[in-house]
């Protein structure tokens, strides 16, 4: 069994940002009389930051466990998906810049009426994705082109048939942070050296 947890540094940073946003938007509602329109705007923003803080706390309190039977999220809001019930897998990239110079990935799994999202800030994200990819292949799941492109970006699949070697989606380290563009055949620093590309033959 392997256990994956979200990196403490990322959790602390996200909690700080969410807490600051909550104070900036929520404090004026308490200490300053506002017009109805401004109250609605600040109230909506404070609600969003509050949800963000709660979501960050949940990630800090949870762990993802992988064993021979399936994948499990422990802690609050426990979820389990047996491998033989896995019927959907998606891997998406969310950019924080127009030039795709920063962002994160999200792995979405579903099976037996249950959904389990996992963000790339979790430790050994690449290893987790690789395991899920192999199960998806065993279960004969059809993966979207977006998912296939992002699997290639992680080095878990060979190039697409007829690929011209141009720039593809950004490459990520196991920390979930974007890694520099590399020359073909090289791998980014920080990735688990025990996990190699899984190429179709």
N, C-alpha and C positions, 0 to 999 in steps of 0.2 A: 504494500500500500504506500502511496505517496501523498503527502500533505502540502498544499499550496496556500500561502497567506499573502495578503496584500502588503506591500512594502511599507514599513513604518514611516519612512521619510515622506512618501507620497500621501499617506493618510494625514500626517501632521500638517503638511502644506495645504491640503484640501480643506481640512478642518479650520485652519487659520483664515483662509480666504472666505469660507462660508460664514464663519463667526464674525469677521469684519463686515461683510456685506449685510449680515443680519443686524448688527449694531447700527450701521450707517442708515439703513432703511427703517428699522424698527424703533430706534430711539426717538426720532422726531415725532412719531405717532403718539408717543407717551408724553413728551414734554412740550410740544408745540401745537396749538390749535391750527387746524388746516381746513382749507376749503374741501368740499366733498370730492371734487375731482382729484386733488392731490392726495387725499386720504386713500382713495381707491388705488391710485398708482403706487404709493409707498406701501400700502397694505399688500398689494399683489407681489411687489418685489420682496418684501419681508417674508411672505409665504414661500416664495421660490427659494430664498436663501435658507429658510428653516427646513424645507424638504431636503435641500442639498446637504445640510449639516447632519440630518438624521440618516440620510443615505450613506454618507461618509462614515458615520459611527457604526452602521450596520456592517460595512465592509471591514472595519477594524475588528469587529466582534465575530466575524465569520471566517471559515476556512473551507477550502475545497479539497475533498478527499477522493482519491482515485484508487480503486481496487479491482479485483478480477470480476466482481459482480456488477459494478457500475460506477457512477460518479455522484458524489453527495456534497451538499452544502450544509455544513454544521453551524451551530450557533442559532441566533434568532432567525426565524423564517426558514426552517430546515426544508431541504428539497433533496430528493433522490431520483435518479433516472437509471434504471437497469440498462446495461449495454444492449440486451436483446430487444429493448423497447425503444431504443434511440431511432427516431424517424426523421429528424431534421438537424442539420448543422449549417450554420452560417458564420462567416468571418468578414467583418466590415471594418473599414478604416474611417476615422473621423478626423478631419484636418482642422487645425486651429489657425492656419495661415493660408493665404491664397496660393502660395507657391508650394504647398504641402511640406513646408519645412518643419512642421511640428504637429503632433496629434497623438492619437492612441488607437488601438484596435479593440474590438469587442467580439468575443466568441459567444454565439447563441446556440444553445442546444435545446432540443425538445423531444419529448417521448412520453407516452402514457398519459397525455393530457397535462404534462408538467413542463415548464420552461425554466431554463437556467442560463442567465447571462454571466459572463466572466470577462473582466476587463484586463488589458495587457499590463496593468501595473502590478499584477500578481506575480509572485516569484516563479521562475521557470515556466513562463507563459508558452514559450516555444515547445517545451516538452509536453505540456498539457494538450496543446493543439495537435501535436503529432499523434498522440495517443488517440484522441478523438477522431482524427482523420483516418487512422487505421481501422477503427471500429466502424466508421461511416462506410469505408470501402468494403469491409466484411458484410455489413448490412445492405450493401448494394444501394446506397443512397445517391440520389442525383444532387450534385452540388452546383450552385449558381456560378456564372462566369466571374462575378465579383469575388466570391469565396475562393475560386481556383486561382485568380490573380493574386490574392493576398496570401494564399499558401505558397505560391511561387516567391513572393516577396520575402517570406520567412525562410526560404531555401528548403522547403519541405517537398517540393515537386520540381520536376525538370521543366525547362522552358516549354511554352505552348507550341504546338505544331505550327511550323511556318513562322516562328517568332524571328524578328529581324535584329534582336539584341538591343533594341532601344530602351529608353528609361521606362520602368514600370512603376508600380506602387512603391512607396518608401519602404526601407528595410528597418525592422525593429529589433532592439535588443530584448533580452528576457525581462528587463526591468520595466518594459512598456514604453520607454522613451525612444524617440526616433534616433536612428543611427545614421552616420554619414553614408552617402552613396559610395558604392564600391565598384571596383573593376570586376568584370565577369570572372567567376571562379574563386573570388575571395569571400571571406565571411567576416561579419562585423565582430568586433571585440565584445567580450562579455557574454556571448552565447555559450551554452553548455557544449563543450567540445565532444561530449559523449553522444550527442544527437546529430547524426549526419543527414544529408538530404535523402528523401525517400523518392527515388525516381522510377517512373513507369518504365517497364522493359517491353 
